[in-house]
Amino acid sequence: MSLVSRGLGIGVLTPAALSESRWRDAVEVIEAPDFSPKVVNWLMHRPQAGRLARPIATFGEALKVALKTRGRF
């Protein structure tokens, strides 16, 4: 919310989170009834991950399974 309050971005949060935010008076709340959030996952790592190659691959496979099993969020 700090970036949003300085005009450097947008934010999406619950009314409860906004009411507790120290920046609540510094931001403009807009209604967006047609807003449909989407989750995009990217797993990025350096080409030669070395000792992290196996954990990265394991995490990537677990993410694929979870997304296929649960479908769209």
CHARMM internal coordinates of N, CA and C (Angstrom, degrees):
IC EDIT
DIST 1 N 1 CA 1.4360
DIST 1 CA 1 C 1.5254
ANGL 1 N 1 CA 1 C 111.33
DIST 1 C 2 N 1.2952
ANGL 1 CA 1 C 2 N 116.70
DIHE 1 N 1 CA 1 C 2 N -22.10
DIST 2 N 2 CA 1.4607
ANGL 1 C 2 N 2 CA 119.39
DIHE 1 CA 1 C 2 N 2 CA 178.00
DIST 2 CA 2 C 1.5276
ANGL 2 N 2 CA 2 C 110.84
DIHE 1 C 2 N 2 CA 2 C -59.25
DIST 2 C 3 N 1.3396
ANGL 2 CA 2 C 3 N 116.99
DIHE 2 N 2 CA 2 C 3 N -46.70
DIST 3 N 3 CA 1.4669
ANGL 2 C 3 N 3 CA 120.47
DIHE 2 CA 2 C 3 N 3 CA 178.94
DIST 3 CA 3 C 1.5226
ANGL 3 N 3 CA 3 C 111.21
DIHE 2 C 3 N 3 CA 3 C -64.46
DIST 3 C 4 N 1.3171
ANGL 3 CA 3 C 4 N 116.68
DIHE 3 N 3 CA 3 C 4 N -40.71
DIST 4 N 4 CA 1.4632
ANGL 3 C 4 N 4 CA 121.06
DIHE 3 CA 3 C 4 N 4 CA 179.22
DIST 4 CA 4 C 1.5229
ANGL 4 N 4 CA 4 C 109.82
DIHE 3 C 4 N 4 CA 4 C -61.76
DIST 4 C 5 N 1.3243
ANGL 4 CA 4 C 5 N 116.85
DIHE 4 N 4 CA 4 C 5 N -45.00
DIST 5 N 5 CA 1.4632
ANGL 4 C 5 N 5 CA 120.59
DIHE 4 CA 4 C 5 N 5 CA -177.91
DIST 5 CA 5 C 1.5238
ANGL 5 N 5 CA 5 C 112.16
DIHE 4 C 5 N 5 CA 5 C -64.76
DIST 5 C 6 N 1.3421
ANGL 5 CA 5 C 6 N 116.91
DIHE 5 N 5 CA 5 C 6 N -21.71
DIST 6 N 6 CA 1.4680
ANGL 5 C 6 N 6 CA 121.11
DIHE 5 CA 5 C 6 N 6 CA 178.01
DIST 6 CA 6 C 1.5225
ANGL 6 N 6 CA 6 C 112.27
DIHE 5 C 6 N 6 CA 6 C -96.62
DIST 6 C 7 N 1.3403
ANGL 6 CA 6 C 7 N 116.55
DIHE 6 N 6 CA 6 C 7 N 8.18
DIST 7 N 7 CA 1.4550
ANGL 6 C 7 N 7 CA 120.68
DIHE 6 CA 6 C 7 N 7 CA 177.86
DIST 7 CA 7 C 1.5139
ANGL 7 N 7 CA 7 C 113.89
DIHE 6 C 7 N 7 CA 7 C 76.63
DIST 7 C 8 N 1.3269
ANGL 7 CA 7 C 8 N 117.30
DIHE 7 N 7 CA 7 C 8 N 24.00
DIST 8 N 8 CA 1.4586
ANGL 7 C 8 N 8 CA 121.19
DIHE 7 CA 7 C 8 N 8 CA -175.88
DIST 8 CA 8 C 1.5213
ANGL 8 N 8 CA 8 C 113.62
DIHE 7 C 8 N 8 CA 8 C -110.14
DIST 8 C 9 N 1.3078
ANGL 8 CA 8 C 9 N 117.84
DIHE 8 N 8 CA 8 C 9 N 17.59
DIST 9 N 9 CA 1.4550
ANGL 8 C 9 N 9 CA 118.87
DIHE 8 CA 8 C 9 N 9 CA 179.09
DIST 9 CA 9 C 1.5108
ANGL 9 N 9 CA 9 C 111.42
DIHE 8 C 9 N 9 CA 9 C 171.36
DIST 9 C 10 N 1.3204
ANGL 9 CA 9 C 10 N 114.43
DIHE 9 N 9 CA 9 C 10 N -174.96
DIST 10 N 10 CA 1.4567
ANGL 9 C 10 N 10 CA 120.82
DIHE 9 CA 9 C 10 N 10 CA 175.58
DIST 10 CA 10 C 1.5234
ANGL 10 N 10 CA 10 C 107.67
DIHE 9 C 10 N 10 CA 10 C -121.75
DIST 10 C 11 N 1.3014
ANGL 10 CA 10 C 11 N 116.13
DIHE 10 N 10 CA 10 C 11 N 159.55
DIST 11 N 11 CA 1.4576
ANGL 10 C 11 N 11 CA 120.05
DIHE 10 CA 10 C 11 N 11 CA 179.81
DIST 11 CA 11 C 1.5100
ANGL 11 N 11 CA 11 C 110.67
DIHE 10 C 11 N 11 CA 11 C -137.12
DIST 11 C 12 N 1.3006
ANGL 11 CA 11 C 12 N 115.21
DIHE 11 N 11 CA 11 C 12 N 151.75
DIST 12 N 12 CA 1.4588
ANGL 11 C 12 N 12 CA 122.04
DIHE 11 CA 11 C 12 N 12 CA 176.24
DIST 12 CA 12 C 1.5147
ANGL 12 N 12 CA 12 C 106.26
DIHE 11 C 12 N 12 CA 12 C -126.85
DIST 12 C 13 N 1.3113
ANGL 12 CA 12 C 13 N 116.68
DIHE 12 N 12 CA 12 C 13 N 120.77
DIST 13 N 13 CA 1.4486
ANGL 12 C 13 N 13 CA 119.63
DIHE 12 CA 12 C 13 N 13 CA 178.72
DIST 13 CA 13 C 1.5149
ANGL 13 N 13 CA 13 C 110.08
DIHE 12 C 13 N 13 CA 13 C -153.46
DIST 13 C 14 N 1.3016
ANGL 13 CA 13 C 14 N 115.42
DIHE 13 N 13 CA 13 C 14 N 166.62
DIST 14 N 14 CA 1.4582
ANGL 13 C 14 N 14 CA 121.03
DIHE 13 CA 13 C 14 N 14 CA -178.71
DIST 14 CA 14 C 1.5247
ANGL 14 N 14 CA 14 C 109.66
DIHE 13 C 14 N 14 CA 14 C -76.29
DIST 14 C 15 N 1.3383
ANGL 14 CA 14 C 15 N 117.23
DIHE 14 N 14 CA 14 C 15 N 156.58
DIST 15 N 15 CA 1.4633
ANGL 14 C 15 N 15 CA 119.55
DIHE 14 CA 14 C 15 N 15 CA 175.98
DIST 15 CA 15 C 1.5330
ANGL 15 N 15 CA 15 C 112.33
DIHE 14 C 15 N 15 CA 15 C -56.46
DIST 15 C 16 N 1.3236
ANGL 15 CA 15 C 16 N 116.65
DIHE 15 N 15 CA 15 C 16 N -37.06
DIST 16 N 16 CA 1.4666
ANGL 15 C 16 N 16 CA 119.71
DIHE 15 CA 15 C 16 N 16 CA 179.33
DIST 16 CA 16 C 1.5247
ANGL 16 N 16 CA 16 C 110.89
DIHE 15 C 16 N 16 CA 16 C -63.93
DIST 16 C 17 N 1.3303
ANGL 16 CA 16 C 17 N 116.46
DIHE 16 N 16 CA 16 C 17 N -42.73
DIST 17 N 17 CA 1.4677
ANGL 16 C 17 N 17 CA 119.91
DIHE 16 CA 16 C 17 N 17 CA 179.07
DIST 17 CA 17 C 1.5236
ANGL 17 N 17 CA 17 C 110.82
DIHE 16 C 17 N 17 CA 17 C -65.08
DIST 17 C 18 N 1.3292
ANGL 17 CA 17 C 18 N 117.26
DIHE 17 N 17 CA 17 C 18 N -38.71
DIST 18 N 18 CA 1.4622
ANGL 17 C 18 N 18 CA 120.32
DIHE 17 CA 17 C 18 N 18 CA 178.18
DIST 18 CA 18 C 1.5209
ANGL 18 N 18 CA 18 C 110.75
DIHE 17 C 18 N 18 CA 18 C -64.74
DIST 18 C 19 N 1.3157
ANGL 18 CA 18 C 19 N 116.91
DIHE 18 N 18 CA 18 C 19 N -43.00
DIST 19 N 19 CA 1.4670
ANGL 18 C 19 N 19 CA 119.38
DIHE 18 CA 18 C 19 N 19 CA -178.08
DIST 19 CA 19 C 1.5200
ANGL 19 N 19 CA 19 C 112.29
DIHE 18 C 19 N 19 CA 19 C -63.95
DIST 19 C 20 N 1.3299
ANGL 19 CA 19 C 20 N 117.37
DIHE 19 N 19 CA 19 C 20 N -26.57
DIST 20 N 20 CA 1.4625
ANGL 19 C 20 N 20 CA 121.71
DIHE 19 CA 19 C 20 N 20 CA 178.94
DIST 20 CA 20 C 1.5320
ANGL 20 N 20 CA 20 C 112.81
DIHE 19 C 20 N 20 CA 20 C -90.70
DIST 20 C 21 N 1.3289
ANGL 20 CA 20 C 21 N 117.39
DIHE 20 N 20 CA 20 C 21 N -9.35
DIST 21 N 21 CA 1.4640
ANGL 20 C 21 N 21 CA 120.96
DIHE 20 CA 20 C 21 N 21 CA -174.92
DIST 21 CA 21 C 1.5239
ANGL 21 N 21 CA 21 C 111.32
DIHE 20 C 21 N 21 CA 21 C -76.38
DIST 21 C 22 N 1.3123
ANGL 21 CA 21 C 22 N 115.85
DIHE 21 N 21 CA 21 C 22 N 139.07
DIST 22 N 22 CA 1.4672
ANGL 21 C 22 N 22 CA 118.84
DIHE 21 CA 21 C 22 N 22 CA 177.58
DIST 22 CA 22 C 1.5242
ANGL 22 N 22 CA 22 C 111.53
DIHE 21 C 22 N 22 CA 22 C -72.36
DIST 22 C 23 N 1.3275
ANGL 22 CA 22 C 23 N 117.83
DIHE 22 N 22 CA 22 C 23 N -11.73
DIST 23 N 23 CA 1.4615
ANGL 22 C 23 N 23 CA 122.25
DIHE 22 CA 22 C 23 N 23 CA -179.99
DIST 23 CA 23 C 1.5302
ANGL 23 N 23 CA 23 C 112.25
DIHE 22 C 23 N 23 CA 23 C -99.87
DIST 23 C 24 N 1.3197
ANGL 23 CA 23 C 24 N 118.10
DIHE 23 N 23 CA 23 C 24 N 8.45
DIST 24 N 24 CA 1.4694
ANGL 23 C 24 N 24 CA 121.03
DIHE 23 CA 23 C 24 N 24 CA -173.75
DIST 24 CA 24 C 1.5272
ANGL 24 N 24 CA 24 C 113.17
DIHE 23 C 24 N 24 CA 24 C -57.86
DIST 24 C 25 N 1.3350
ANGL 24 CA 24 C 25 N 118.05
DIHE 24 N 24 CA 24 C 25 N -31.70
DIST 25 N 25 CA 1.4653
ANGL 24 C 25 N 25 CA 120.00
DIHE 24 CA 24 C 25 N 25 CA -179.39
DIST 25 CA 25 C 1.5250
ANGL 25 N 25 CA 25 C 112.58
DIHE 24 C 25 N 25 CA 25 C -86.50
DIST 25 C 26 N 1.3235
ANGL 25 CA 25 C 26 N 116.99
DIHE 25 N 25 CA 25 C 26 N -6.85
DIST 26 N 26 CA 1.4646
ANGL 25 C 26 N 26 CA 120.96
DIHE 25 CA 25 C 26 N 26 CA -176.99
DIST 26 CA 26 C 1.5227
ANGL 26 N 26 CA 26 C 112.61
DIHE 25 C 26 N 26 CA 26 C -102.14
DIST 26 C 27 N 1.3335
ANGL 26 CA 26 C 27 N 117.44
DIHE 26 N 26 CA 26 C 27 N 1.06
DIST 27 N 27 CA 1.4597
ANGL 26 C 27 N 27 CA 120.45
DIHE 26 CA 26 C 27 N 27 CA -178.75
DIST 27 CA 27 C 1.5190
ANGL 27 N 27 CA 27 C 110.29
DIHE 26 C 27 N 27 CA 27 C -119.95
DIST 27 C 28 N 1.3118
ANGL 27 CA 27 C 28 N 115.12
DIHE 27 N 27 CA 27 C 28 N 157.20
DIST 28 N 28 CA 1.4592
ANGL 27 C 28 N 28 CA 121.34
DIHE 27 CA 27 C 28 N 28 CA 176.64
DIST 28 CA 28 C 1.5211
ANGL 28 N 28 CA 28 C 108.72
DIHE 27 C 28 N 28 CA 28 C -102.71
DIST 28 C 29 N 1.3083
ANGL 28 CA 28 C 29 N 116.45
DIHE 28 N 28 CA 28 C 29 N 126.34
DIST 29 N 29 CA 1.4627
ANGL 28 C 29 N 29 CA 121.43
DIHE 28 CA 28 C 29 N 29 CA 178.66
DIST 29 CA 29 C 1.5218
ANGL 29 N 29 CA 29 C 108.27
DIHE 28 C 29 N 29 CA 29 C -90.27
DIST 29 C 30 N 1.3241
ANGL 29 CA 29 C 30 N 116.36
DIHE 29 N 29 CA 29 C 30 N 129.49
DIST 30 N 30 CA 1.4612
ANGL 29 C 30 N 30 CA 120.99
DIHE 29 CA 29 C 30 N 30 CA 177.06
DIST 30 CA 30 C 1.5247
ANGL 30 N 30 CA 30 C 108.77
DIHE 29 C 30 N 30 CA 30 C -121.24
DIST 30 C 31 N 1.2994
ANGL 30 CA 30 C 31 N 116.27
DIHE 30 N 30 CA 30 C 31 N 148.90
DIST 31 N 31 CA 1.4561
ANGL 30 C 31 N 31 CA 121.95
DIHE 30 CA 30 C 31 N 31 CA 176.04
DIST 31 CA 31 C 1.5266
ANGL 31 N 31 CA 31 C 108.15
DIHE 30 C 31 N 31 CA 31 C -88.57
DIST 31 C 32 N 1.3042
ANGL 31 CA 31 C 32 N 116.74
DIHE 31 N 31 CA 31 C 32 N 136.46
DIST 32 N 32 CA 1.4663
ANGL 31 C 32 N 32 CA 121.92
DIHE 31 CA 31 C 32 N 32 CA 179.15
DIST 32 CA 32 C 1.5243
ANGL 32 N 32 CA 32 C 108.73
DIHE 31 C 32 N 32 CA 32 C -138.63
DIST 32 C 33 N 1.3431
ANGL 32 CA 32 C 33 N 117.07
DIHE 32 N 32 CA 32 C 33 N 72.79
DIST 33 N 33 CA 1.4653
ANGL 32 C 33 N 33 CA 120.10
DIHE 32 CA 32 C 33 N 33 CA -174.50
DIST 33 CA 33 C 1.5268
ANGL 33 N 33 CA 33 C 114.48
DIHE 32 C 33 N 33 CA 33 C -62.94
DIST 33 C 34 N 1.3232
ANGL 33 CA 33 C 34 N 118.32
DIHE 33 N 33 CA 33 C 34 N -25.14
DIST 34 N 34 CA 1.4651
ANGL 33 C 34 N 34 CA 120.97
DIHE 33 CA 33 C 34 N 34 CA -179.53
DIST 34 CA 34 C 1.5249
ANGL 34 N 34 CA 34 C 112.90
DIHE 33 C 34 N 34 CA 34 C -92.42
DIST 34 C 35 N 1.3199
ANGL 34 CA 34 C 35 N 116.94
DIHE 34 N 34 CA 34 C 35 N 4.49
DIST 35 N 35 CA 1.4633
ANGL 34 C 35 N 35 CA 120.94
DIHE 34 CA 34 C 35 N 35 CA -178.20
DIST 35 CA 35 C 1.5217
ANGL 35 N 35 CA 35 C 109.70
DIHE 34 C 35 N 35 CA 35 C -67.18
DIST 35 C 36 N 1.3257
ANGL 35 CA 35 C 36 N 115.77
DIHE 35 N 35 CA 35 C 36 N 129.63
DIST 36 N 36 CA 1.4576
ANGL 35 C 36 N 36 CA 121.48
DIHE 35 CA 35 C 36 N 36 CA -179.90
DIST 36 CA 36 C 1.5263
ANGL 36 N 36 CA 36 C 108.36
DIHE 35 C 36 N 36 CA 36 C -130.51
DIST 36 C 37 N 1.3306
ANGL 36 CA 36 C 37 N 117.19
DIHE 36 N 36 CA 36 C 37 N 94.67
DIST 37 N 37 CA 1.4678
ANGL 36 C 37 N 37 CA 118.91
DIHE 36 CA 36 C 37 N 37 CA -176.84
DIST 37 CA 37 C 1.5204
ANGL 37 N 37 CA 37 C 112.05
DIHE 36 C 37 N 37 CA 37 C -66.29
DIST 37 C 38 N 1.3055
ANGL 37 CA 37 C 38 N 115.05
DIHE 37 N 37 CA 37 C 38 N 146.00
DIST 38 N 38 CA 1.4599
ANGL 37 C 38 N 38 CA 121.36
DIHE 37 CA 37 C 38 N 38 CA 177.95
DIST 38 CA 38 C 1.5245
ANGL 38 N 38 CA 38 C 107.95
DIHE 37 C 38 N 38 CA 38 C -129.43
DIST 38 C 39 N 1.2995
ANGL 38 CA 38 C 39 N 116.30
DIHE 38 N 38 CA 38 C 39 N 144.09
DIST 39 N 39 CA 1.4579
ANGL 38 C 39 N 39 CA 121.63
DIHE 38 CA 38 C 39 N 39 CA 178.51
DIST 39 CA 39 C 1.5202
ANGL 39 N 39 CA 39 C 108.46
DIHE 38 C 39 N 39 CA 39 C -101.52
DIST 39 C 40 N 1.3090
ANGL 39 CA 39 C 40 N 116.49
DIHE 39 N 39 CA 39 C 40 N 125.52
DIST 40 N 40 CA 1.4615
ANGL 39 C 40 N 40 CA 122.35
DIHE 39 CA 39 C 40 N 40 CA 176.63
DIST 40 CA 40 C 1.5191
ANGL 40 N 40 CA 40 C 106.97
DIHE 39 C 40 N 40 CA 40 C -118.50
DIST 40 C 41 N 1.3118
ANGL 40 CA 40 C 41 N 116.36
DIHE 40 N 40 CA 40 C 41 N 126.08
DIST 41 N 41 CA 1.4608
ANGL 40 C 41 N 41 CA 121.00
DIHE 40 CA 40 C 41 N 41 CA -178.75
DIST 41 CA 41 C 1.5133
ANGL 41 N 41 CA 41 C 110.29
DIHE 40 C 41 N 41 CA 41 C -110.41
DIST 41 C 42 N 1.2989
ANGL 41 CA 41 C 42 N 115.18
DIHE 41 N 41 CA 41 C 42 N 131.17
DIST 42 N 42 CA 1.4561
ANGL 41 C 42 N 42 CA 121.81
DIHE 41 CA 41 C 42 N 42 CA 173.80
DIST 42 CA 42 C 1.5170
ANGL 42 N 42 CA 42 C 106.60
DIHE 41 C 42 N 42 CA 42 C -126.66
DIST 42 C 43 N 1.2956
ANGL 42 CA 42 C 43 N 116.66
DIHE 42 N 42 CA 42 C 43 N 131.83
DIST 43 N 43 CA 1.4597
ANGL 42 C 43 N 43 CA 121.38
DIHE 42 CA 42 C 43 N 43 CA 174.56
DIST 43 CA 43 C 1.5199
ANGL 43 N 43 CA 43 C 106.15
DIHE 42 C 43 N 43 CA 43 C -110.66
DIST 43 C 44 N 1.3207
ANGL 43 CA 43 C 44 N 116.32
DIHE 43 N 43 CA 43 C 44 N 106.67
DIST 44 N 44 CA 1.4625
ANGL 43 C 44 N 44 CA 120.93
DIHE 43 CA 43 C 44 N 44 CA -176.08
DIST 44 CA 44 C 1.5240
ANGL 44 N 44 CA 44 C 109.49
DIHE 43 C 44 N 44 CA 44 C -115.65
DIST 44 C 45 N 1.3116
ANGL 44 CA 44 C 45 N 114.89
DIHE 44 N 44 CA 44 C 45 N 141.60
DIST 45 N 45 CA 1.4596
ANGL 44 C 45 N 45 CA 120.90
DIHE 44 CA 44 C 45 N 45 CA 176.55
DIST 45 CA 45 C 1.5136
ANGL 45 N 45 CA 45 C 108.09
DIHE 44 C 45 N 45 CA 45 C -156.41
DIST 45 C 46 N 1.2936
ANGL 45 CA 45 C 46 N 115.24
DIHE 45 N 45 CA 45 C 46 N 165.40
DIST 46 N 46 CA 1.4621
ANGL 45 C 46 N 46 CA 118.87
DIHE 45 CA 45 C 46 N 46 CA 179.02
DIST 46 CA 46 C 1.5267
ANGL 46 N 46 CA 46 C 109.37
DIHE 45 C 46 N 46 CA 46 C -68.18
DIST 46 C 47 N 1.3168
ANGL 46 CA 46 C 47 N 118.54
DIHE 46 N 46 CA 46 C 47 N 153.25
DIST 47 N 47 CA 1.4704
ANGL 46 C 47 N 47 CA 121.20
DIHE 46 CA 46 C 47 N 47 CA -176.29
DIST 47 CA 47 C 1.5246
ANGL 47 N 47 CA 47 C 113.88
DIHE 46 C 47 N 47 CA 47 C -55.72
DIST 47 C 48 N 1.3046
ANGL 47 CA 47 C 48 N 117.51
DIHE 47 N 47 CA 47 C 48 N -44.15
DIST 48 N 48 CA 1.4577
ANGL 47 C 48 N 48 CA 120.16
DIHE 47 CA 47 C 48 N 48 CA 179.13
DIST 48 CA 48 C 1.5260
ANGL 48 N 48 CA 48 C 108.08
DIHE 47 C 48 N 48 CA 48 C -105.13
DIST 48 C 49 N 1.3119
ANGL 48 CA 48 C 49 N 116.23
DIHE 48 N 48 CA 48 C 49 N 92.12
DIST 49 N 49 CA 1.4609
ANGL 48 C 49 N 49 CA 120.75
DIHE 48 CA 48 C 49 N 49 CA -173.66
DIST 49 CA 49 C 1.5240
ANGL 49 N 49 CA 49 C 113.01
DIHE 48 C 49 N 49 CA 49 C -79.21
DIST 49 C 50 N 1.3156
ANGL 49 CA 49 C 50 N 117.45
DIHE 49 N 49 CA 49 C 50 N -8.86
DIST 50 N 50 CA 1.4666
ANGL 49 C 50 N 50 CA 120.11
DIHE 49 CA 49 C 50 N 50 CA 177.18
DIST 50 CA 50 C 1.5171
ANGL 50 N 50 CA 50 C 112.64
DIHE 49 C 50 N 50 CA 50 C 58.68
DIST 50 C 51 N 1.3200
ANGL 50 CA 50 C 51 N 116.28
DIHE 50 N 50 CA 50 C 51 N -128.68
DIST 51 N 51 CA 1.4683
ANGL 50 C 51 N 51 CA 120.36
DIHE 50 CA 50 C 51 N 51 CA -176.94
DIST 51 CA 51 C 1.5266
ANGL 51 N 51 CA 51 C 112.96
DIHE 50 C 51 N 51 CA 51 C -68.39
DIST 51 C 52 N 1.3288
ANGL 51 CA 51 C 52 N 116.91
DIHE 51 N 51 CA 51 C 52 N -12.54
DIST 52 N 52 CA 1.4626
ANGL 51 C 52 N 52 CA 119.90
DIHE 51 CA 51 C 52 N 52 CA 178.20
DIST 52 CA 52 C 1.5270
ANGL 52 N 52 CA 52 C 112.95
DIHE 51 C 52 N 52 CA 52 C -91.09
DIST 52 C 53 N 1.3225
ANGL 52 CA 52 C 53 N 117.70
DIHE 52 N 52 CA 52 C 53 N -3.66
DIST 53 N 53 CA 1.4662
ANGL 52 C 53 N 53 CA 120.77
DIHE 52 CA 52 C 53 N 53 CA -177.20
DIST 53 CA 53 C 1.5244
ANGL 53 N 53 CA 53 C 111.92
DIHE 52 C 53 N 53 CA 53 C -58.09
DIST 53 C 54 N 1.3123
ANGL 53 CA 53 C 54 N 117.50
DIHE 53 N 53 CA 53 C 54 N -46.11
DIST 54 N 54 CA 1.4680
ANGL 53 C 54 N 54 CA 120.11
DIHE 53 CA 53 C 54 N 54 CA -178.19
DIST 54 CA 54 C 1.5335
ANGL 54 N 54 CA 54 C 112.07
DIHE 53 C 54 N 54 CA 54 C -66.66
DIST 54 C 55 N 1.3464
ANGL 54 CA 54 C 55 N 119.99
DIHE 54 N 54 CA 54 C 55 N -48.38
DIST 55 N 55 CA 1.4690
ANGL 54 C 55 N 55 CA 118.69
DIHE 54 CA 54 C 55 N 55 CA 177.05
DIST 55 CA 55 C 1.5296
ANGL 55 N 55 CA 55 C 112.95
DIHE 54 C 55 N 55 CA 55 C -60.71
DIST 55 C 56 N 1.3285
ANGL 55 CA 55 C 56 N 117.14
DIHE 55 N 55 CA 55 C 56 N -37.07
DIST 56 N 56 CA 1.4661
ANGL 55 C 56 N 56 CA 120.02
DIHE 55 CA 55 C 56 N 56 CA 178.52
DIST 56 CA 56 C 1.5210
ANGL 56 N 56 CA 56 C 110.25
DIHE 55 C 56 N 56 CA 56 C -64.61
DIST 56 C 57 N 1.3172
ANGL 56 CA 56 C 57 N 117.43
DIHE 56 N 56 CA 56 C 57 N -44.47
DIST 57 N 57 CA 1.4670
ANGL 56 C 57 N 57 CA 121.32
DIHE 56 CA 56 C 57 N 57 CA 178.95
DIST 57 CA 57 C 1.5229
ANGL 57 N 57 CA 57 C 111.05
DIHE 56 C 57 N 57 CA 57 C -63.81
DIST 57 C 58 N 1.3290
ANGL 57 CA 57 C 58 N 116.80
DIHE 57 N 57 CA 57 C 58 N -41.85
DIST 58 N 58 CA 1.4673
ANGL 57 C 58 N 58 CA 121.09
DIHE 57 CA 57 C 58 N 58 CA 179.02
DIST 58 CA 58 C 1.5211
ANGL 58 N 58 CA 58 C 110.69
DIHE 57 C 58 N 58 CA 58 C -62.29
DIST 58 C 59 N 1.3238
ANGL 58 CA 58 C 59 N 116.62
DIHE 58 N 58 CA 58 C 59 N -45.54
DIST 59 N 59 CA 1.4628
ANGL 58 C 59 N 59 CA 120.46
DIHE 58 CA 58 C 59 N 59 CA 178.44
DIST 59 CA 59 C 1.5247
ANGL 59 N 59 CA 59 C 110.76
DIHE 58 C 59 N 59 CA 59 C -62.68
DIST 59 C 60 N 1.3266
ANGL 59 CA 59 C 60 N 117.03
DIHE 59 N 59 CA 59 C 60 N -43.63
DIST 60 N 60 CA 1.4600
ANGL 59 C 60 N 60 CA 120.89
DIHE 59 CA 59 C 60 N 60 CA 179.33
DIST 60 CA 60 C 1.5150
ANGL 60 N 60 CA 60 C 112.58
DIHE 59 C 60 N 60 CA 60 C -60.11
DIST 60 C 61 N 1.3159
ANGL 60 CA 60 C 61 N 116.67
DIHE 60 N 60 CA 60 C 61 N -43.59
DIST 61 N 61 CA 1.4702
ANGL 60 C 61 N 61 CA 120.45
DIHE 60 CA 60 C 61 N 61 CA 178.47
DIST 61 CA 61 C 1.5270
ANGL 61 N 61 CA 61 C 111.04
DIHE 60 C 61 N 61 CA 61 C -65.76
DIST 61 C 62 N 1.3230
ANGL 61 CA 61 C 62 N 117.33
DIHE 61 N 61 CA 61 C 62 N -41.89
DIST 62 N 62 CA 1.4698
ANGL 61 C 62 N 62 CA 120.79
DIHE 61 CA 61 C 62 N 62 CA 178.66
DIST 62 CA 62 C 1.5239
ANGL 62 N 62 CA 62 C 110.68
DIHE 61 C 62 N 62 CA 62 C -62.87
DIST 62 C 63 N 1.3185
ANGL 62 CA 62 C 63 N 116.93
DIHE 62 N 62 CA 62 C 63 N -39.12
DIST 63 N 63 CA 1.4605
ANGL 62 C 63 N 63 CA 120.86
DIHE 62 CA 62 C 63 N 63 CA 177.86
DIST 63 CA 63 C 1.5237
ANGL 63 N 63 CA 63 C 110.89
DIHE 62 C 63 N 63 CA 63 C -64.54
DIST 63 C 64 N 1.3234
ANGL 63 CA 63 C 64 N 117.47
DIHE 63 N 63 CA 63 C 64 N -44.25
DIST 64 N 64 CA 1.4704
ANGL 63 C 64 N 64 CA 121.00
DIHE 63 CA 63 C 64 N 64 CA 177.87
DIST 64 CA 64 C 1.5232
ANGL 64 N 64 CA 64 C 111.23
DIHE 63 C 64 N 64 CA 64 C -58.67
DIST 64 C 65 N 1.3250
ANGL 64 CA 64 C 65 N 116.65
DIHE 64 N 64 CA 64 C 65 N -46.62
DIST 65 N 65 CA 1.4687
ANGL 64 C 65 N 65 CA 121.26
DIHE 64 CA 64 C 65 N 65 CA -179.55
DIST 65 CA 65 C 1.5251
ANGL 65 N 65 CA 65 C 110.29
DIHE 64 C 65 N 65 CA 65 C -62.45
DIST 65 C 66 N 1.3255
ANGL 65 CA 65 C 66 N 116.81
DIHE 65 N 65 CA 65 C 66 N -45.81
DIST 66 N 66 CA 1.4642
ANGL 65 C 66 N 66 CA 120.48
DIHE 65 CA 65 C 66 N 66 CA -178.65
DIST 66 CA 66 C 1.5224
ANGL 66 N 66 CA 66 C 111.29
DIHE 65 C 66 N 66 CA 66 C -61.65
DIST 66 C 67 N 1.3150
ANGL 66 CA 66 C 67 N 117.21
DIHE 66 N 66 CA 66 C 67 N -42.37
DIST 67 N 67 CA 1.4587
ANGL 66 C 67 N 67 CA 120.13
DIHE 66 CA 66 C 67 N 67 CA -178.90
DIST 67 CA 67 C 1.5219
ANGL 67 N 67 CA 67 C 111.74
DIHE 66 C 67 N 67 CA 67 C -69.84
DIST 67 C 68 N 1.3178
ANGL 67 CA 67 C 68 N 118.44
DIHE 67 N 67 CA 67 C 68 N -36.64
DIST 68 N 68 CA 1.4674
ANGL 67 C 68 N 68 CA 121.08
DIHE 67 CA 67 C 68 N 68 CA 177.42
DIST 68 CA 68 C 1.5185
ANGL 68 N 68 CA 68 C 111.04
DIHE 67 C 68 N 68 CA 68 C -69.87
DIST 68 C 69 N 1.3223
ANGL 68 CA 68 C 69 N 116.57
DIHE 68 N 68 CA 68 C 69 N -38.11
DIST 69 N 69 CA 1.4598
ANGL 68 C 69 N 69 CA 121.70
DIHE 68 CA 68 C 69 N 69 CA -177.24
DIST 69 CA 69 C 1.5205
ANGL 69 N 69 CA 69 C 112.00
DIHE 68 C 69 N 69 CA 69 C -71.77
DIST 69 C 70 N 1.3045
ANGL 69 CA 69 C 70 N 116.12
DIHE 69 N 69 CA 69 C 70 N -43.82
DIST 70 N 70 CA 1.4675
ANGL 69 C 70 N 70 CA 120.65
DIHE 69 CA 69 C 70 N 70 CA -174.34
DIST 70 CA 70 C 1.5165
ANGL 70 N 70 CA 70 C 113.13
DIHE 69 C 70 N 70 CA 70 C -90.02
DIST 70 C 71 N 1.3094
ANGL 70 CA 70 C 71 N 117.46
DIHE 70 N 70 CA 70 C 71 N -15.82
DIST 71 N 71 CA 1.4592
ANGL 70 C 71 N 71 CA 120.16
DIHE 70 CA 70 C 71 N 71 CA -179.31
DIST 71 CA 71 C 1.5128
ANGL 71 N 71 CA 71 C 111.74
DIHE 70 C 71 N 71 CA 71 C 72.43
DIST 71 C 72 N 1.3062
ANGL 71 CA 71 C 72 N 115.68
DIHE 71 N 71 CA 71 C 72 N -155.44
DIST 72 N 72 CA 1.4680
ANGL 71 C 72 N 72 CA 121.01
DIHE 71 CA 71 C 72 N 72 CA -178.54
DIST 72 CA 72 C 1.5054
ANGL 72 N 72 CA 72 C 110.61
DIHE 71 C 72 N 72 CA 72 C -72.83
DIST 72 C 73 N 1.3147
ANGL 72 CA 72 C 73 N 115.20
DIHE 72 N 72 CA 72 C 73 N 147.77
DIST 73 N 73 CA 1.4687
ANGL 72 C 73 N 73 CA 120.79
DIHE 72 CA 72 C 73 N 73 CA 178.00
DIST 73 CA 73 C 1.4952
ANGL 73 N 73 CA 73 C 110.36
DIHE 72 C 73 N 73 CA 73 C -83.90
END
COOR INIT
IC SEED 1 N 1 CA 1 C
IC BUILD
